[in-house]
Amino acid sequence: MKEKPLFKSESRFWTGWDWTVAVVAIFRSVEIPALVTLRFLDFHPRIESLLNLSASALLLADIILRLQRSIQTSRGPLHGAAARKHYLRTFFAFDLVGSIPWGVICNRLLLPGSGWTFVAFLCLFRLARVASLSRDFIRTPSRFFILRRLGIFLLWIGLVVHLVACGWVAVGGINPGLPPGRTYIRALYWSVTTLSTTGFGDITPKTEPQMIYTMLAMIMGAGLYATVIANIASLITRADTARAAFDEKMERLHTLMKYKKMPDALQRRIFDYHQYLWKSGLGHDHETLLKELSPALRRSVGLFLNHHILEQVPMLKGANTAILHRLISNLHTVVYTPGDVIIHHGETGTNMYLINRGEVEVLDPQQGCVATLREGEYFGELALLDPERPRQADVVAKTFCVLSMIDAETFTLVLRKFPEFAAHVRQVAARRLAESDQRAGRS
Ligand code: CMP
C-alpha cells in the first residue's frame, strides 16, 4: 500500500455507506475467525450463507462504487480516472480479496474442519478498509476528537485480542471438549494476559506450534502494551487541555485582581465575563489560530465563521456576496456583560455594531429606554453616516452580548460602493433620527 486515501464523503449518503461497510467488515472479521476456529457464533447454515453472501455483495458493491468516487489523498483530491487508478494501485486488491464470500466457499466447497477452512481468514483483508475509515473518522474535525480516538483505539485493541484468541484456539492451545463459549473465554483470557505481557502461566504452550505462536503473541504484546499505555496516557492528559488552560488563566487573573486590590463587584464581573466566553466557545484563542493559517485559508475561515452573522441581519438580506465579503473580512467580535455601556450619548462615533447574540437597550438621557434591540439588529450607524453628528443615545447591554463591530472606514466604503444597500441603511437611519429629533423636541 503506497498511499492511504483519506476518504472524505461530503454527503450524508456516503457517510452512511462508509459506516455500513465498516460495520459489515468488522462483523465479518470477528465472526468468521470465531466460526472457523471454535464453531462459535455458529448460525444455521442457511442463515450463515445468507449473511456471508449479503455481506460479500455489499462489500463488492462498495468496490464498484469506490471505482466511481473521488478520493482525498494527502496530496490533494483525485477525481475520475486518476481516483480510479489510485484506488486500483492501493486498496483494490485488499478489498477484493476481503470481499469474496470465503465463509460459504469454505463450508460448501472445502472440507469443514480441514486446514483449508483457514482460507476464511482472508476476510481480514477487508480490515484495510476499516483502517482507512478509522483514520478518516479520527481526522474529521469534531469536538469529540479525543473520544473518537479512544473509541477507535479500543475497537482495534478489541479486534487484535479477539483474533489472537481465535489463533490460540486454532493452534490447539485450549483443551478440546469444552463448549465453544467456555473455550472462547479461556482463549480470550490467554490472549489478554499474553498480549498485556502479564502471562500468569496457568495456560501454557505444550506443542512447538503453540510455543511459536506464544512467542509471536508475546513480541506483538510488548509493542502493543507500550502503544496502549502511551496512547491512553496521552489521550487522558490531552482530554482537557483547553479546560486546564482556562483554569490556569482564571487562577492568574484571580491573583492579579487580588494583588491590585480590585473591588469584589469588579472582580465578579471580570470572572463572569470569562465564564461567558468559555461557555459560549469564544474563550479559545481564535486570533492565534487564524494567524497560523495561509491568507486564503484565513479568508475562508473568516467567511465561514461570520457568514451566519450577516445572514441574520434583515438589512443585509439580498445584499450581494461582494458586500458580505467586504464586511466579513473587517468584522471584529466583541463581548459585553450585562450593564456595560457600549455607546455613550454625545460621543463621536467610530464603529457600528451588529447584534450577534443578546439584547441591548437604547437609552435617551431624558426619556430612558426608547428601544430594545435584539439578535439580527444593528446600532451605532447614525454617527457614522454623518461624522459631524455625535451619538444620539446611550446603548447599554441588557444581557451578555456578542457583537460584530464594523469600523467607520469599512462602513463608509461599503455604502459608497453599494448604493442600493446605502439607501436601505439611510431609510432606517432616517426613521431613527426622526424619533430622536422628536424626543429632543419634546424634552
Ligand atoms: P448612534 O447615534 O451612532 O449611537 C446610538 C445609536 O442608538 C444610534 O446610532 C442608533 O443606531 C441607535 N438608536 C437611536 N435611536 C434609536 C431608535 N429610536 N430606535 C432604534 N435605535 C436607535
Residues whose N, C-alpha, C, O or C-beta is under 5 A from the ligand:
A	BS01	CMP	I343 G349 V362 V370 A371 Y378 F379 G380 E381 L382 A383 L384 P390 R391 Q392 A393 R432 E435 S436
